[in-house]
Amino acid sequence: MTSGIAVGERRLWPTPRTRVCSASRNRSTVTVTEWMRQAVDQVYHHQIGIPAQWSPEQTELFLSLVTQRLDDQAATLALELGEQAVQSWTQQHHGQPDHETTVGLHETALQNAREAIVRQSLYDLIPQPPEGHDSPPALADIPWTQRWRHLTYRAEPSEQIEELADHLWPDRSAMFRVKAAYLLATRLEENRAIPTAPGHRLTHDLGVEVAEAMTAEGYPPE
């Protein structure tokens, strides 16, 4: 029997020269976003790992399918969030938004949906150390300036903080902005200053801090 690799409800069937996705035969090709693919690449290459026996073609197909699945989930969620955003705007302004505003609301909804799906369906796959092994350091042993890097002790960013991270570092990777949001949330919890504009000196300094932390964790330099 030919073995395959399950991806959600899809299965990759290896053949001598190609890899075929059984779920793709009867569906149109949908271009996945570079944003989502970047997040998938970073998590699987640096956190979860890729089986050493896979060929480059298998790896590429697997990552493409994961990206497509997450992008599909994000698109579905974005429709719901976009409708909610338009309804909320209509109630607040007592009228329908114009075309430009509507497009902006839906674009924001799509980005929020992508980030939510990445957190819920991708980052939750990152394995954690088993209990009793590699126990995290005690909270008292961690300076607040490093707490944002520890899963157990870092503050969870609010939606506003996530949006602020996107605003401050729009050209950085998805993983960078996620980690930056944890840094901002921790600083806010400690009543420390946080930047509000991309050009602020603190924006630059915190960006350097996030980039150095990611490099130390094995991510490509940014």
Backbone bond lengths (Angstrom), bond angles and torsions (degrees), N, CA, C in turn:
res aa  C-N    CA-C-N  psi(-1)  N-CA   C-N-CA  omega(-1)  CA-C   N-CA-C  phi
1 M - - - 1.469 - - 1.521 109.41 -
2 T 1.300 116.09 136.04 1.463 120.44 179.39 1.508 110.08 -74.11
3 S 1.318 116.64 131.05 1.462 119.94 180.00 1.506 110.05 -88.38
4 G 1.320 115.94 157.80 1.459 120.91 178.95 1.499 110.30 -142.41
5 I 1.307 115.54 172.41 1.458 122.46 -179.38 1.501 107.94 -117.07
6 A 1.333 117.68 118.83 1.461 121.18 -176.23 1.506 110.83 -77.97
7 V 1.327 117.22 137.72 1.462 123.78 174.46 1.514 106.46 -133.27
8 G 1.340 116.53 97.62 1.452 119.27 -173.51 1.515 107.84 63.26
9 E 1.349 117.75 -119.52 1.454 122.25 177.23 1.520 111.39 -100.48
10 R 1.337 117.64 9.80 1.452 121.89 179.84 1.518 109.53 -103.23
11 R 1.312 116.48 161.88 1.456 120.46 177.60 1.524 108.61 -139.93
12 L 1.315 114.68 135.88 1.458 120.03 178.29 1.520 108.28 -92.56
13 W 1.322 116.05 123.05 1.462 119.96 179.90 1.521 109.24 -106.02
14 P 1.339 118.26 112.42 1.460 119.94 -179.57 1.518 111.84 -72.22
15 T 1.319 116.22 139.47 1.455 123.27 174.17 1.514 107.24 -128.45
16 P 1.336 118.99 168.64 1.464 119.33 -176.38 1.519 113.95 -57.28
17 R 1.350 118.50 -33.62 1.455 118.99 -172.84 1.521 112.85 -122.67
18 T 1.329 118.18 -23.31 1.454 120.10 -175.84 1.508 110.21 -135.80
19 R 1.338 115.74 169.13 1.451 122.27 175.03 1.515 106.68 -123.53
20 V 1.322 117.44 128.97 1.455 121.62 -175.35 1.511 109.41 -115.33
21 C 1.304 116.91 134.76 1.459 122.64 175.04 1.518 108.36 -90.81
22 S 1.357 117.35 117.96 1.456 120.32 -176.63 1.505 112.68 -66.42
23 A 1.342 118.37 -20.73 1.461 120.83 -179.31 1.513 112.48 -87.07
24 S 1.342 117.69 -5.63 1.464 119.60 -172.44 1.521 113.54 -100.98
25 R 1.324 117.88 -6.10 1.464 119.01 -173.80 1.519 112.21 -64.16
26 N 1.328 116.98 -36.43 1.457 120.43 -172.84 1.523 112.66 -112.71
27 R 1.312 117.18 26.82 1.451 119.30 178.69 1.517 109.24 -133.78
28 S 1.296 116.18 150.72 1.456 120.20 179.71 1.514 109.95 -73.56
29 T 1.315 116.47 154.03 1.454 121.30 179.08 1.520 109.93 -75.10
30 V 1.320 115.75 131.28 1.453 121.67 179.14 1.520 107.97 -116.36
31 T 1.300 117.30 125.78 1.460 121.28 179.91 1.517 109.90 -69.60
32 V 1.306 116.74 122.46 1.455 120.47 178.95 1.518 108.99 -83.32
33 T 1.307 116.57 157.26 1.447 120.13 -175.97 1.519 111.36 -83.19
34 E 1.300 114.93 144.84 1.458 120.37 175.79 1.521 110.14 -61.50
35 W 1.335 116.42 -33.64 1.472 121.21 -179.57 1.521 110.31 -59.86
36 M 1.321 117.19 -50.15 1.456 121.14 -177.43 1.517 111.09 -68.39
37 R 1.320 117.54 -39.71 1.458 120.39 -179.75 1.518 110.91 -63.40
38 Q 1.316 116.60 -37.44 1.455 120.13 178.75 1.522 110.81 -62.11
39 A 1.334 116.59 -43.34 1.462 120.66 178.68 1.525 110.81 -64.08
40 V 1.328 117.13 -42.99 1.465 121.41 179.62 1.525 110.62 -63.05
41 D 1.329 117.10 -45.79 1.463 120.84 179.33 1.519 111.30 -58.31
42 Q 1.321 116.64 -46.35 1.455 120.10 -176.55 1.523 111.71 -63.78
43 V 1.323 116.96 -43.45 1.462 119.87 -177.24 1.528 111.16 -68.90
44 Y 1.324 117.71 -45.63 1.465 119.35 -176.57 1.525 112.57 -74.24
45 H 1.316 117.81 -35.42 1.459 119.54 -178.83 1.526 112.50 -79.11
46 H 1.335 117.68 -28.96 1.463 119.74 -172.43 1.524 114.28 -115.46
47 Q 1.326 118.76 -15.06 1.460 120.29 -176.69 1.531 112.31 -120.79
48 I 1.310 117.37 -50.48 1.463 120.87 -175.37 1.522 111.60 -90.00
49 G 1.313 116.37 -46.03 1.454 120.82 -179.51 1.517 112.56 99.56
50 I 1.317 115.55 154.38 1.459 124.20 178.07 1.529 107.96 -115.10
51 P 1.336 119.29 133.21 1.470 120.51 178.36 1.524 112.08 -52.19
52 A 1.318 116.01 131.67 1.465 120.89 -175.24 1.525 112.28 -64.14
53 Q 1.338 116.80 -26.43 1.461 119.18 -176.20 1.518 113.19 -81.33
54 W 1.327 118.05 -7.47 1.464 120.21 -179.28 1.519 110.67 -71.98
55 S 1.305 115.74 142.57 1.460 121.04 173.18 1.524 108.75 -78.07
56 P 1.336 117.92 163.37 1.470 119.58 175.83 1.522 112.31 -56.83
57 E 1.343 116.84 -35.01 1.468 119.46 179.18 1.521 111.54 -66.53
58 Q 1.338 117.11 -42.05 1.464 120.68 177.22 1.524 111.09 -62.18
59 T 1.328 115.71 -44.47 1.461 119.74 -179.57 1.517 111.09 -61.68
60 E 1.320 116.46 -45.28 1.462 120.54 -179.16 1.523 110.87 -63.14
61 L 1.327 117.53 -43.04 1.458 120.35 -179.41 1.521 110.76 -66.00
62 F 1.319 117.18 -42.94 1.460 120.87 178.97 1.520 111.27 -59.92
63 L 1.330 116.85 -49.41 1.461 120.31 -178.70 1.523 111.16 -64.84
64 S 1.323 116.93 -35.58 1.467 120.03 177.75 1.521 111.28 -65.68
65 L 1.333 116.90 -40.30 1.460 120.42 179.80 1.525 111.57 -68.32
66 V 1.323 116.18 -41.13 1.467 119.17 176.80 1.523 109.99 -61.57
67 T 1.324 115.97 -44.75 1.463 120.33 179.15 1.519 111.09 -60.21
68 Q 1.332 116.40 -45.00 1.462 120.15 -179.83 1.525 111.47 -62.48
69 R 1.331 116.67 -42.18 1.463 119.98 -179.52 1.526 110.95 -62.72
70 L 1.324 116.66 -45.27 1.461 119.96 179.92 1.523 111.20 -67.26
71 D 1.326 116.21 -38.16 1.463 119.45 178.46 1.529 111.06 -65.12
72 D 1.334 116.67 -38.00 1.467 120.00 176.93 1.526 110.63 -62.93
73 Q 1.329 116.25 -43.32 1.463 120.30 178.34 1.525 110.77 -62.39
74 A 1.334 115.58 -41.60 1.463 119.73 -179.81 1.522 111.17 -65.43
75 A 1.327 117.10 -39.13 1.464 120.29 179.86 1.524 111.05 -63.83
76 T 1.330 116.38 -40.69 1.463 120.20 178.23 1.522 110.92 -64.18
77 L 1.333 115.89 -45.37 1.462 119.93 179.09 1.522 110.91 -65.12
78 A 1.338 116.96 -37.07 1.464 120.89 -178.46 1.522 111.69 -63.05
79 L 1.324 117.32 -35.58 1.463 119.86 177.45 1.523 110.70 -60.48
80 E 1.324 115.56 -44.28 1.464 120.13 179.55 1.524 111.22 -66.01
81 L 1.340 116.16 -45.93 1.462 119.92 -179.36 1.521 111.10 -65.79
82 G 1.330 116.89 -37.94 1.455 120.15 179.30 1.512 112.33 -64.35
83 E 1.329 116.73 -42.93 1.464 120.25 177.77 1.522 110.88 -63.12
84 Q 1.324 116.44 -40.96 1.458 120.18 177.98 1.523 111.18 -63.42
85 A 1.338 116.50 -40.32 1.458 120.58 -179.46 1.525 111.24 -65.33
86 V 1.329 116.98 -41.33 1.468 120.62 178.74 1.525 110.43 -65.86
87 Q 1.325 117.16 -42.11 1.462 120.64 178.28 1.522 111.07 -62.40
88 S 1.333 116.29 -42.77 1.459 120.32 179.50 1.526 110.96 -64.18
89 W 1.339 116.95 -43.12 1.463 121.09 178.99 1.524 109.89 -62.28
90 T 1.323 116.96 -42.78 1.465 121.53 -179.25 1.520 111.41 -61.83
91 Q 1.324 116.57 -41.64 1.460 120.43 179.40 1.526 111.45 -67.06
92 Q 1.332 116.48 -39.28 1.462 120.44 -177.69 1.521 112.03 -71.99
93 H 1.331 117.23 -33.87 1.464 120.74 -174.51 1.529 113.05 -107.11
94 H 1.325 116.82 1.23 1.467 122.02 176.64 1.531 111.82 56.35
95 G 1.307 115.09 41.98 1.458 119.78 178.05 1.513 110.56 178.30
96 Q 1.322 116.29 164.81 1.455 121.03 -179.13 1.528 110.80 -75.90
97 P 1.328 118.24 141.10 1.469 120.29 175.92 1.522 110.92 -69.88
98 D 1.337 116.18 151.34 1.459 119.22 176.42 1.531 109.71 -73.70
99 H 1.328 115.49 178.62 1.467 119.86 -174.19 1.526 111.77 -61.03
100 E 1.326 116.78 -46.41 1.466 120.23 -177.49 1.521 111.08 -61.85
101 T 1.326 116.84 -42.94 1.462 120.56 179.20 1.520 110.78 -65.15
102 T 1.326 116.30 -41.78 1.462 120.42 179.62 1.525 111.15 -61.30
103 V 1.326 115.88 -44.17 1.463 119.85 177.96 1.523 110.37 -60.95
104 G 1.334 116.65 -43.51 1.458 120.29 179.09 1.516 112.52 -62.00
105 L 1.315 117.13 -41.06 1.465 121.05 178.76 1.525 111.05 -62.93
106 H 1.322 116.14 -41.97 1.464 119.39 -179.47 1.528 111.64 -72.15
107 E 1.328 117.92 -34.00 1.463 120.00 176.77 1.523 110.72 -65.52
108 T 1.330 116.25 -41.95 1.461 120.14 176.73 1.520 110.63 -63.58
109 A 1.327 116.48 -41.34 1.462 120.78 178.96 1.525 110.95 -61.85
110 L 1.331 117.11 -40.04 1.461 120.53 179.87 1.518 111.15 -64.98
111 Q 1.325 117.08 -43.86 1.457 119.47 179.43 1.519 111.03 -64.92
112 N 1.336 117.28 -42.31 1.461 120.44 177.65 1.522 110.92 -62.52
113 A 1.323 116.51 -38.96 1.461 120.48 179.74 1.525 110.80 -65.73
114 R 1.321 116.81 -42.89 1.464 119.72 178.93 1.524 111.16 -60.09
115 E 1.324 116.18 -45.56 1.455 119.42 -178.79 1.523 111.06 -65.49
116 A 1.326 117.35 -38.43 1.461 120.49 178.79 1.526 110.99 -64.74
117 I 1.324 116.82 -43.07 1.460 120.40 -179.91 1.523 110.83 -66.51
118 V 1.324 117.11 -39.52 1.464 120.22 178.17 1.522 110.42 -61.19
119 R 1.316 116.81 -43.23 1.467 120.23 180.00 1.531 110.91 -65.78
120 Q 1.323 116.63 -45.23 1.459 120.79 -172.51 1.526 113.10 -80.44
121 S 1.318 116.98 -38.43 1.464 120.29 -171.13 1.522 114.42 -108.20
122 L 1.320 117.75 -7.94 1.463 120.26 -179.28 1.519 111.57 -119.36
123 Y 1.319 117.42 -56.57 1.459 119.30 -177.17 1.518 112.52 -66.02
124 D 1.339 117.53 -26.38 1.459 119.68 177.32 1.525 112.14 -68.93
125 L 1.333 117.63 -14.05 1.462 121.15 177.81 1.520 112.50 -80.07
126 I 1.316 117.89 -15.06 1.463 121.34 -178.48 1.522 108.82 -64.47
127 P 1.326 118.75 120.85 1.469 120.82 -176.36 1.518 111.78 -66.29
128 Q 1.329 114.44 143.49 1.452 121.52 176.59 1.529 108.94 -105.96
129 P 1.334 118.05 152.72 1.468 119.88 178.66 1.518 110.41 -59.66
130 P 1.342 118.97 140.38 1.461 120.74 177.53 1.514 111.25 -63.54
131 E 1.329 115.38 154.46 1.459 120.15 -179.71 1.526 109.53 -61.68
132 G 1.315 115.16 136.57 1.451 120.26 179.93 1.510 113.66 90.08
133 H 1.346 117.01 -6.66 1.460 120.89 179.68 1.521 109.36 -124.97
134 D 1.305 114.94 135.32 1.459 120.18 178.74 1.522 110.72 50.23
135 S 1.314 116.29 49.69 1.457 120.97 -179.18 1.516 109.78 -59.99
136 P 1.327 117.60 141.38 1.459 119.66 179.18 1.517 110.78 -65.72
137 P 1.315 117.50 151.30 1.463 119.61 178.75 1.518 110.96 -64.36
138 A 1.324 115.25 156.00 1.462 120.08 178.13 1.519 109.36 -64.51
139 L 1.323 115.39 148.57 1.460 120.27 -177.86 1.520 111.18 -56.55
140 A 1.335 116.36 -37.74 1.465 120.07 -178.16 1.524 112.03 -64.87
141 D 1.336 116.64 -20.75 1.463 120.31 -178.21 1.524 112.94 -89.29
142 I 1.317 116.84 -3.95 1.461 120.61 -176.83 1.523 109.88 -108.36
143 P 1.319 118.84 118.68 1.470 119.30 174.59 1.517 109.91 -64.92
144 W 1.317 116.69 149.37 1.462 119.32 -175.80 1.525 111.71 -59.96
145 T 1.329 116.07 -27.20 1.465 119.72 -179.24 1.530 112.67 -68.29
146 Q 1.339 117.30 -15.75 1.459 121.37 179.27 1.521 112.79 -110.10
147 R 1.324 117.05 -5.90 1.468 120.27 -173.98 1.524 112.10 -64.17
148 W 1.320 117.41 -30.53 1.467 120.40 -178.47 1.518 112.54 -64.31
149 R 1.325 117.90 -15.68 1.459 121.70 -179.52 1.526 112.98 -91.01
150 H 1.331 117.61 -5.10 1.462 121.68 -177.15 1.525 110.13 -106.53
151 L 1.325 116.07 122.43 1.458 121.64 -176.89 1.522 111.93 -57.01
152 T 1.327 117.21 -37.82 1.466 120.79 -174.64 1.516 112.51 -71.96
153 Y 1.315 117.71 -32.48 1.462 120.40 -168.22 1.525 115.27 -114.16
154 R 1.289 118.62 -10.25 1.463 119.43 -175.27 1.527 111.07 -73.60
155 A 1.318 115.01 153.70 1.461 121.06 178.35 1.523 109.55 -79.55
156 E 1.322 116.26 141.03 1.456 120.66 178.02 1.532 109.62 -80.70
157 P 1.315 117.87 127.49 1.471 119.96 -179.52 1.521 111.68 -72.40
158 S 1.310 115.29 142.37 1.460 120.86 174.70 1.526 109.10 -78.60
159 E 1.321 115.95 172.21 1.463 119.64 177.49 1.524 110.55 -61.24
160 Q 1.346 116.50 -36.50 1.463 120.09 179.50 1.530 111.04 -65.38
161 I 1.336 116.52 -39.03 1.461 120.01 179.20 1.527 110.39 -68.33
162 E 1.326 117.16 -39.19 1.462 120.07 177.43 1.525 110.72 -61.77
163 E 1.324 116.12 -42.43 1.466 120.03 178.34 1.528 110.70 -65.87
164 L 1.335 116.82 -36.34 1.462 120.11 177.97 1.526 110.57 -64.23
165 A 1.327 117.00 -42.03 1.466 120.12 178.24 1.526 110.75 -61.40
166 D 1.327 116.99 -40.45 1.467 120.26 176.73 1.523 111.08 -63.27
167 H 1.340 116.15 -37.06 1.465 120.97 -179.19 1.528 111.42 -71.46
168 L 1.320 116.91 -39.54 1.466 120.68 -175.92 1.525 112.47 -74.88
169 W 1.336 116.63 -35.70 1.474 120.49 -176.44 1.526 110.22 -128.65
170 P 1.326 118.68 63.09 1.474 120.96 -174.27 1.522 114.02 -66.18
171 D 1.323 117.47 -24.11 1.458 120.16 -175.72 1.529 113.30 -96.51
172 R 1.315 116.72 1.10 1.462 120.45 179.79 1.527 110.51 -85.35
173 S 1.331 115.64 169.28 1.458 120.54 -178.71 1.525 111.02 -70.91
174 A 1.333 115.02 164.44 1.462 120.01 178.68 1.522 110.94 -60.80
175 M 1.333 117.24 -44.01 1.458 120.30 179.93 1.523 110.86 -63.50
176 F 1.327 117.30 -38.86 1.462 120.42 178.10 1.522 110.41 -58.78
177 R 1.329 117.21 -47.15 1.463 120.28 -176.81 1.524 111.92 -68.51
178 V 1.322 116.48 -32.93 1.466 119.26 176.23 1.522 110.18 -64.90
179 K 1.320 116.62 -46.72 1.461 119.93 179.53 1.526 110.90 -66.41
180 A 1.319 116.99 -37.58 1.461 120.37 177.79 1.520 110.88 -62.74
181 A 1.330 117.20 -35.54 1.465 120.52 178.44 1.523 110.67 -63.71
182 Y 1.333 117.46 -37.83 1.462 120.19 176.46 1.527 110.78 -65.18
183 L 1.326 116.31 -39.01 1.460 119.69 177.92 1.523 110.75 -64.33
184 L 1.320 117.26 -44.84 1.464 120.77 179.12 1.523 111.02 -62.84
185 A 1.336 116.79 -42.37 1.466 120.41 -179.43 1.520 111.10 -63.30
186 T 1.326 116.47 -39.72 1.462 120.18 179.30 1.520 110.91 -67.81
187 R 1.319 117.43 -41.66 1.464 119.93 177.50 1.530 110.52 -62.73
188 L 1.310 116.49 -40.24 1.458 119.94 179.17 1.521 110.66 -64.78
189 E 1.310 117.39 -40.38 1.466 121.74 178.40 1.521 111.35 -63.44
190 E 1.326 116.47 -30.54 1.465 121.75 179.70 1.525 112.38 -91.86
191 N 1.345 116.06 9.54 1.470 121.03 -179.71 1.529 112.13 59.18
192 R 1.323 115.87 35.20 1.459 121.46 176.29 1.526 109.38 -98.07
193 A 1.306 115.64 159.11 1.465 120.30 -178.86 1.524 110.61 -67.40
194 I 1.328 115.46 144.28 1.458 121.06 172.08 1.528 107.81 -128.32
195 P 1.313 117.59 145.85 1.471 119.89 -178.63 1.523 111.16 -73.39
196 T 1.312 115.21 159.15 1.469 120.57 179.91 1.525 112.84 -124.49
197 A 1.334 117.30 -4.61 1.466 120.42 -178.60 1.528 109.52 -143.34
198 P 1.334 117.35 148.12 1.466 120.26 -178.35 1.520 113.83 -58.14
199 G 1.335 117.97 -30.00 1.451 120.36 -175.55 1.515 115.43 -84.15
200 H 1.325 118.00 -3.41 1.460 120.11 -178.77 1.529 111.12 -66.22
201 R 1.325 114.82 148.45 1.461 119.86 176.75 1.524 110.96 -61.39
202 L 1.335 116.65 -38.47 1.456 120.07 -179.34 1.531 111.14 -65.64
203 T 1.330 116.82 -32.47 1.464 119.88 176.17 1.523 110.18 -60.24
204 H 1.321 115.71 -43.86 1.467 120.50 178.57 1.525 110.78 -64.04
205 D 1.329 116.72 -46.79 1.464 120.30 -176.54 1.526 111.80 -63.51
206 L 1.333 116.33 -43.55 1.461 119.28 179.34 1.526 110.95 -68.73
207 G 1.328 116.41 -33.87 1.458 119.54 176.24 1.517 111.62 -61.94
208 V 1.318 116.27 -41.19 1.468 120.69 176.64 1.526 110.02 -62.55
209 E 1.332 116.71 -41.26 1.465 120.85 -179.84 1.530 111.33 -62.31
210 V 1.323 116.14 -44.30 1.467 119.91 179.08 1.526 110.39 -65.25
211 A 1.325 116.88 -44.32 1.464 120.71 -179.09 1.527 111.15 -61.65
212 E 1.328 117.28 -41.63 1.465 120.80 178.96 1.524 111.19 -65.58
213 A 1.338 116.50 -39.51 1.462 120.07 178.68 1.527 110.85 -64.60
214 M 1.327 116.57 -41.24 1.462 119.99 -179.97 1.526 111.19 -66.65
215 T 1.320 116.90 -39.35 1.462 120.32 177.54 1.523 110.55 -62.60
216 A 1.344 116.29 -40.97 1.460 120.88 178.32 1.525 111.87 -64.08
217 E 1.329 116.82 -27.49 1.465 121.55 -179.93 1.523 112.55 -89.21
218 G 1.329 116.69 1.05 1.454 119.81 175.53 1.508 116.22 99.34
219 Y 1.334 117.48 5.82 1.461 119.97 178.45 1.526 109.81 -79.05
220 P 1.325 117.63 156.02 1.468 120.19 176.53 1.522 110.28 -62.37
221 P 1.319 117.79 146.22 1.470 120.11 178.79 1.518 111.23 -59.59
222 E 1.323 115.57 143.57 1.475 120.78 176.76 1.524 108.74 -118.30
